[in-house]
Amino acid sequence: MTTALITGSTAGIGAAFARRLAGDGHNLVLVARDTKRLREQATELHDRHGIEAEVLTADLAEDKGIEAVAGRLGDRKNPVDLLINNAGFGNKGRYLDVSMADELRMLKVHCEAVLRLTSAATEAMRERGRGGVVNVASVAAFVPRGTYGASKAWVVQFTQGAARDLAGSGVRLMALCPGFVRTEFHDRAGMGTDNIPGWMWLDPDKLVAAALHDLARGKTLSIPDPRYKALMGAAKLVPRGMLGAVSSKTGRKYGPQ
């Protein structure tokens, strides 16, 4: 049985990956900050699917947490075959309204942790000649919209560049760029969602199924819904200045700042 490690596993997209991979027979390493929720999730997945679910409590905004997860990814005796870098959050407020400490904390999770964990995982995977990494970004990566979008743009560029460098090694890397998904993301950031149109919401289980299908096909970028693919295609045709103005307005209305 293969093993998948999922960061931010207890809610939203991470939990959907855990359900799907456990259902497919993968053993799991579940990573999040809340030990109680992790243990409850591990027990439920073990009882329902008969897989082994290991719990690893870690805060990826701290060096200690990143090092703990990187150490598990580098364990050659108990290899991880699939890494899902899903942990992340948004800050409410415009640029300069958010404290520098909060901005740096977000960059630590979205960029530094993704770099260090991807590197730890792929080094071990390359030795074995197989493995996969999914780095969860966002469609916000494709529009000029604040530090959140900038951090997700970094994830996309890093992942696709690393995928090219590792081509032929047996290791696959893919950036996953969803739109709005019903998770705890907005509640944790204190963002209202009542004004977001119903058609913009994605089902996390369908999103995960599409993402894993794209990974199996060797894609390095996945936008797992026709609606958002159409929106991102249209965005390429809009002048950059106009796109910035539109994304700024809609970002303040709908998303992280």
Steps between C-alpha positions, in 0.01 A plus 500: 500500500628847415506790745381858449584793727246783511558835669194687622319167496219559749276730294403605151713390206745317727221295657360423154842371390516286815157347436575426136848357554388287795212373289750406231701298752787735579646519848514857624714740699264774619655838584333796670527710817211349699597162648147417615349553156784306339442200725126506436562517125755218511265275697209565265703430185655187651164363611328579171767396251736268690807710426773615737480870587796657675457830687763775486422824683690792347464874448652578161538866592778389737840353414447219748180394323655511154801300619278233654306447177814517286655233720202270446514557125868407498448173689636235260373209711140626491482682166235750399385445143271802465526842666202737509619845606160642590550705817430869456295800605410856403518833682204737506585855400675700230874526463646704792183436701633152583786480749843407371510209744181354347629555145826322578316217673295444185810504279666251734214254452429564131857531371774391739317194630399397148860535380651308789241222508500455122878478505504246783238286327639511147856426605384172651260432212768555237719237669213250466412613148135571579271731695276801470445845652190716481552858614167671561501854362198701381355672195604816689849418368400626155376849591691792654342500842705555816730278697268199506487481121873571480579211733282265296663622177832400655362152571394459136830623356711297742302181444506518122869587496587213734286265290707587193826446690382158621356387167596139430577423864168328567394782735193704404424849630179693448361832615129483581309826450143487631252785527257542789456179700280460806758454772597670828729736308273805498372453854853485639589821319181671616369538144132492418385277215131586467567725201688236297281373211395138529649404163850593622509233772677169432437166666823388676453130422447564128794740502727233649383237251581736211837589651609139541388429144714788374799380706467151352500655151830676574366855514708757688207741541142412590204740494239237585178652372380621158357820647831612643692383194278730293551790743878459500501473121306826475735665749791446262324719242444795735769774516709468817402841637130435455536151647668650806215743554236228459681252724548766768129577505385137499771399746375751757148374445558124492844382602815538710665835471 
